[in-house]
Structures are given as structure tokens and as C-alpha cells.
């Protein structure tokens, strides 16, 4: 059974629909990239997948043992966070909160989990630093480590490279890709179609034309051909 | 100096009302500073002002209706307003500061209007003034009121400690918390209720207009110096209790208005912490 199964999903705000008739299947271990223009409803779709908002119609099912406490989420940064006094350790640890239930404090296993994920994201040396004093790339790594604490099976990322410089962007993509190879399902929103085609194995394009399928299907579709002509197809398919 | 301490100890040992005032003052300062950190970070700094005006309006309604225990009206109305303001969150049509301003100004005007039309008191402006500035009521507390305050504060502090990690999570990133399966709405609701209860209690201490100071100054001062959430919360609690005590002692010794003196102490503390923050080079 698929981890996420959407049938005939319609999304929108207060009656006016942005996306309709969306079918989507995400299986364990997939790397799905959601691409599309600004305002096409990418973030709305992600929030719906996270059950932060309700779809206007259609069904959204989670299977394969996927429950809310197995999902990791890397949101776009909010205004509040820019001057929030919090140490890196506190933020990463808060990703383990869904393991606590009613227990008010973190136990040893959860602290170890946070520690391990910081090590994995190479931010252990920043443990006691204040989040707002870090660079954009470091902040994203902190939020990714937090998402990993929460995630067991699937990671949803909302434009993880927004505002990062090319070098840090490439590192971020590599990190996400290595997580995917470890078996975590990735669902990522991106503006960057080139990178999407390099790493992802499934593409969802929303906007005027809706497309969902594997990368190969996308590349041979009309939409994909338009893109590959634009960017120079060989480079992409070799990547 | 020794003479002042003598005077102070005599006042404290001989007069129950001074002891009551200090107990209540310290407890309310502690509670409001804990929640102040969350409120300031969520851009709800002015909610103290807004809700206390709501409480003032509700008090006027209670007076007009003629209820003997006016808490029966004040508490539900204030709690409801707090819940409406804080739970509308980021998706509201009228957001944060504007929503607080609407409720604050509206409630103040309606409250004063009601009092003006229906009041039988000969000293209306005096009543309004003491409600807003809390100039006298903290020195006229009864033992029942003190007990109520102690019990409520203990519950609030216990809840805060118990929910500490959840409060951190929903303050830092509500969407994330909800996405990973935390019942963010429930915790938001609990925080809103706690805040409303504290503000209604605090009206007795410093009065409507000065409650904001007890919420904002400790949190802002702590944030000048400390860089982790836990340190900020602890520092802001200590800061608030110390400033309140200092303010009280000065007010008692020199007969200055209690609320205003406490706020003056808070402002001085804020200046000192800002300097420390500058010196630490941040």
C-alpha cells in the first residue's frame, strides 16, 4: 500500500479552487518533486498532505503504517523565527516532541536521537549557539535535523534551498538525496526544475498543466520536453 | 539604611495587608513573566493591555447588571476574548496587533460608556482611575483573595512547567508542531486561557494600564542578554520577581503608587539589561 494516496483532490481557499482533479501516489522510498509557478498551490498541497488544512473535495489517505508522528516537515521560515531566542539544541530536540505523548520532558532516547541527527547534519559544533545568529544554510540544517527527529518514514520539504547560495544549495540537495538513499521518502517543493530532474524519481507539476509521473515519463511528456529544450536536455538526463 | 530596614520589617510584621500585597505581587509577577516570553515572541506584546481593557469593560457590565461576584462575568468574557485573539493565529483576517487594538479600544470605550450612563457612584472618574491604575486595591486585599491568587498561581506555574516543551514548540513553529502530530490547537487554547486568568488576576495588582509592563519588560530584558529559550524564561521570571519586590519596597517606604513604582523598577531593569547586552557585544 502507498504511503500517501490522493484521489481527485481539490484544493483551494474558501470555495475558490486552485487545483482540482489531482491524483497522487507516493510509495515508500520515493523522491517526489513538486514543481510549478508561484501561486499554483504547491504550499497549499503540502499543507493538505500534512493535514494542516482540509481539501475542498476528494480523498487523502495515508497507509503503509504512516501516521502523523512518523512525518518530518521542513517549513519555510516564518517571521517569528528570525529573532527567536533559542539554542540549536532546543530546536532540534523539539522535533522529538511527537514521541513524548503526555510525558512533559524528553527522555534519554529522544535526547540521543536529537544528538545523532545533529551529528548527521554536521551541526554538532553549533549545539549551544543561538539559532538567529546562524547563517541561512546553517539554519536550514538545524530545521532539517529537527525534521529528521520527527521523521521515521517520510520528509516533506517546502523549498529547502530558498535564499541559499549555490554552494550551500548543492550541499543541501546532496544531503537530502543521501537521506533518500537511506530509505526515507522525500516530498519536496522546488522552483528549481533542473535540480528536481537531477535527484527526483517522480515529478508532480501543478499549474495550468497538471502532470504526475516518473521522471522519465515527465521528460518524454510535452511539458518535460519544453523544459528540457529550455535547459538543454542532455545535461539533465545525464545527471 | 538600617533605619529603612527597621521601618520595612515593622511594616511587614505588623500589617497583614503589606504581607498579602507582597505575596500576591510576587506571584503575579512570576506568572505573567513566564507567559510574557511566549506573548512577546508571538507578536502579542499588547495583549495584556487589550485583555485588561476587556476585563475593565466586563467589570462595567457586571456593575450595571448588579452581580455581587463580578468575577462571574469578568472571567468568562476575558477568557473568551483571549481565546478568540490567540487562536485566530496566522490565518485571521484581522491579525495580531490590529485585532488586539480593536478589542482593547472597543472594550475600554464601551466599559466607560456603560459606567457613565448607569453608575450611581458620585466619584466616577475616581472609580475608573483606580480600576485602570490599580492604585489602591492591592493594599486592600482580603485573605480569601490572597488564597485564590496563591492557588491560581500554583496551578499556572505547574501547568507551565508541565507544558514547557509543548509551549516552546508551538511558539517557535506552530505549523511544524501540528504537522508532526502535536495537538497545537489544544495547547494554544490552554495557553490562551492561562493568559486570560493571569490578566484578570493581575488587574488587582497593577491595574489595567500597567499589566503590559509586567508581561513585556521581563521578557524583553531577558532577551537582551540570553540566547536560549530556557535561559530567557528563567531570567525573565527572576527579573520580574526582583523588580516587583524592589518596586514594592520603594512604594511602601516612600508612599509612591505601587503599580507605577513597580513599572519604574522594570524600566530601570530593562535599561541595565540592555547595557549588559551591548557590552556583551550583541
HADDOCK unambig.tbl for C-alpha pairs under 7 A between the chains (distance, minus, plus):
assign (segid A and resid 50 and name CA) (segid B and resid 179 and name CA) 5.36 0.50 0.50
assign (segid A and resid 51 and name CA) (segid B and resid 179 and name CA) 6.92 0.50 0.50
assign (segid A and resid 52 and name CA) (segid B and resid 178 and name CA) 7.00 0.50 0.50
assign (segid A and resid 52 and name CA) (segid B and resid 179 and name CA) 6.55 0.50 0.50
assign (segid A and resid 68 and name CA) (segid B and resid 179 and name CA) 6.77 0.50 0.50
assign (segid A and resid 68 and name CA) (segid B and resid 180 and name CA) 5.30 0.50 0.50
assign (segid A and resid 68 and name CA) (segid B and resid 181 and name CA) 4.81 0.50 0.50
assign (segid A and resid 69 and name CA) (segid B and resid 180 and name CA) 5.23 0.50 0.50
assign (segid A and resid 69 and name CA) (segid B and resid 181 and name CA) 5.27 0.50 0.50
assign (segid A and resid 71 and name CA) (segid B and resid 180 and name CA) 5.70 0.50 0.50
assign (segid A and resid 72 and name CA) (segid B and resid 180 and name CA) 6.37 0.50 0.50
assign (segid A and resid 73 and name CA) (segid B and resid 176 and name CA) 6.37 0.50 0.50
assign (segid A and resid 73 and name CA) (segid B and resid 179 and name CA) 6.93 0.50 0.50
assign (segid A and resid 75 and name CA) (segid B and resid 176 and name CA) 6.92 0.50 0.50
assign (segid A and resid 80 and name CA) (segid B and resid 41 and name CA) 6.61 0.50 0.50
assign (segid A and resid 80 and name CA) (segid B and resid 42 and name CA) 6.65 0.50 0.50
assign (segid A and resid 81 and name CA) (segid B and resid 172 and name CA) 6.38 0.50 0.50
assign (segid A and resid 84 and name CA) (segid B and resid 41 and name CA) 6.76 0.50 0.50
assign (segid A and resid 85 and name CA) (segid B and resid 223 and name CA) 6.75 0.50 0.50
assign (segid A and resid 85 and name CA) (segid B and resid 227 and name CA) 4.96 0.50 0.50
assign (segid A and resid 85 and name CA) (segid B and resid 228 and name CA) 5.14 0.50 0.50
assign (segid A and resid 85 and name CA) (segid B and resid 229 and name CA) 5.48 0.50 0.50
assign (segid A and resid 86 and name CA) (segid B and resid 227 and name CA) 5.99 0.50 0.50
assign (segid A and resid 86 and name CA) (segid B and resid 228 and name CA) 4.06 0.50 0.50
assign (segid A and resid 86 and name CA) (segid B and resid 229 and name CA) 4.64 0.50 0.50
assign (segid A and resid 87 and name CA) (segid B and resid 227 and name CA) 6.62 0.50 0.50
assign (segid A and resid 87 and name CA) (segid B and resid 228 and name CA) 4.71 0.50 0.50
assign (segid A and resid 87 and name CA) (segid B and resid 229 and name CA) 6.96 0.50 0.50
assign (segid A and resid 94 and name CA) (segid B and resid 169 and name CA) 6.08 0.50 0.50
assign (segid A and resid 98 and name CA) (segid B and resid 180 and name CA) 6.22 0.50 0.50
assign (segid A and resid 98 and name CA) (segid B and resid 181 and name CA) 6.00 0.50 0.50
assign (segid A and resid 98 and name CA) (segid B and resid 182 and name CA) 6.01 0.50 0.50
assign (segid A and resid 104 and name CA) (segid B and resid 162 and name CA) 5.27 0.50 0.50
assign (segid A and resid 104 and name CA) (segid B and resid 163 and name CA) 6.14 0.50 0.50
assign (segid A and resid 104 and name CA) (segid B and resid 165 and name CA) 6.93 0.50 0.50
assign (segid A and resid 105 and name CA) (segid B and resid 165 and name CA) 6.90 0.50 0.50
assign (segid A and resid 130 and name CA) (segid B and resid 227 and name CA) 5.47 0.50 0.50
assign (segid A and resid 130 and name CA) (segid B and resid 228 and name CA) 6.41 0.50 0.50
assign (segid A and resid 150 and name CA) (segid B and resid 180 and name CA) 6.45 0.50 0.50
